[in-house]
């Protein structure tokens, strides 16, 4: 096809611009163009505008075709008023469509890649759902709704009304879907999405205003979840549907991963909650003041082999307490520490004397270890060291502590004058031998005096200038001596902070501190 | 920001008195009386408690209070915050969003973050308070489990900035914006952007105001590979540097274990601040620390007169780290070593 040419210029010097000539090809591209008529009447505004403004070219759409024109001045001798201009026109529809579709394909690929990253960054079901709605809003359709069923009775939804806005979320029960059987079916994940599901959706209590635009539902496939991606007012000329389907696949995998993670995390949480040191009583009715600090070796786990607890005052007027250390680290150690605490809770029903209690616990642990499956996949730790005891108020406001220990570092007493004294009590490992040696003693705390129980993770913390030195008893004693007058929680915080400085971010064993203080009486 | 009225000034002075007397019950009584007199929770927490704690921090930094006194005061203020929260519980969340509030890994001062948590709860946020010294791994686990809209991290010590980076990365991976707060991020928050935080607020009020709108996502921060490498090297060589520096600057080193520990502590902090300064590539961070050295007399601690020798020695030992050396030789750092530059 030969190039289309139109010649324009003044009808006479200084006269009106008219169409001087046009070849047949130009006639086909610009229908209605009549040679000899004024350009202004040619019926093609883009041409008129380009002539009047003496543009170097123009692009216009005529009858669904995209035309590109460039101008060539015929006598460029400076006499602009008389100049004729030759317009070369080309049909560039295919070219433009080609590059536009390339740009669209790139944009789609980029959208999907970014969506994948954003969706998989969080393993949280509701957040993934919100992300799924907000990422698509503005790209797939102005408003996007994502509905999700995860096997329970609850159907969650998230709706984003425009690009960048915080999505709205909510929940329904399956019973709420009685009026929308097609959606109910789609959310079982067993059947393909019925094309007529869109009609039902307006009834759902998920809209700010029920949609008036066209509604398209795309299934969100998943292994453990089923969902529906609803696009409100999508531009259907724009290949939105295939893109929406691809997007829905990514949403489905992300939601499934989040749902699986949630189950695992729940399992972990329940275990963790049962193994974490229980919170200390805010005020022990016996008047004893208590404080504690705890840093497990694996901090993201939040539990470890060290354990402590302070129980409510017994009918006999004693406040039982306990601090111990299971040989081993991590969840296995935490499981044994849980067993120790539960055994003690049961044994306390029949025995209150700390030394006798510890002997009974020793036997209980040995018996339990015999019951453990031999050659279990995960070898379980079986020994523990601990100090356990109880406190009783004295008439002068002080406290009498009964202490029993098996294989544990002896506690310290911080006197009111800053002296630090080690309690003289020792015993052997609990859970190792049937005739374990259990040490026991009694000490009195004067008002304001503090007894500190600690695990060997404190004294055996390697750090300091060279990074290999033990923190040691001497530094612990010095740290404690600096805490005269401090409430027990502050004593623990202070020691833990000094210890962290000593560690300087290095790995450490489980660390536990429990401080017991006889109240100082009223402030003056 | 509302200007504190004379009544809050008076109450703050009373409160500070109670802290000075280690009187927990008295401090709680001052706070609750302020509430009953009509002050709102935010005013009591920020203009009485937080302002008094700032004063406590200044007394400690100036050496007029011991570290244990400061700890006791902070402990009492934490109890006061609990008592205030019990006395005037926050209304249920309004749906404005969910936020996780955490202290940087290695930051043990939980009170500012705790105050922020209480203030945000009163602005309608659903707040989870993760406590002091939250390891990045624990934050990541929390983000996966609860999926908050925003994370706020608090820290007072700039030497913890490299740890901030790991927390920022945990948030980035989850696409959750992160707001930084506290003096660790610079007097004007200039280091918050450097580690890639999406916003910075000097205090709880500013944070609440900032969070009214969606945080704009910032870029990844200006920490580059050179900074990262040199900071990591300093962290690895820390024990060796501290031991070498101690022997070099102190003639009697090795004779008094307690003085040795104190000097090692101070030199360790100096190396940490140097590493943080290299990390965000700002000599001003180290200079601020150096100006503070020696203002509190601690037996055996690093003295101002020893600073110049320390910096010279570091330049010698760290010849392989060009950015570190340039920073040590920079004008602000050199000037901060002079005896006259004490804060």
Interface residues (C-beta under 8 A of the other chain):
Chain A: X118 X121 X122 X123 X124 X125 X126 X127 X128 X131 X164 X166 X261 X262 X265 X269 X299 X300 X302 X464 X465 X466 X467 X474 X475 X478 X482 X483 X484 X485 X486 X487 X489 X490 X493 X494 X496 X497 X500 X501 X504 X505 X523
Chain B: X21 X22 X23 X24 X25 X26 X66 X67 X68 X71 X72 X75 X97 X106 X108 X133 X135 X137 X138 X140 X141 X143 X144 X145 X146 X147 X149 X173 X174 X175 X176 X214 X235 X238 X239 X242 X243 X246 X257 X258 X260 X261 X264 X265 X267 X268
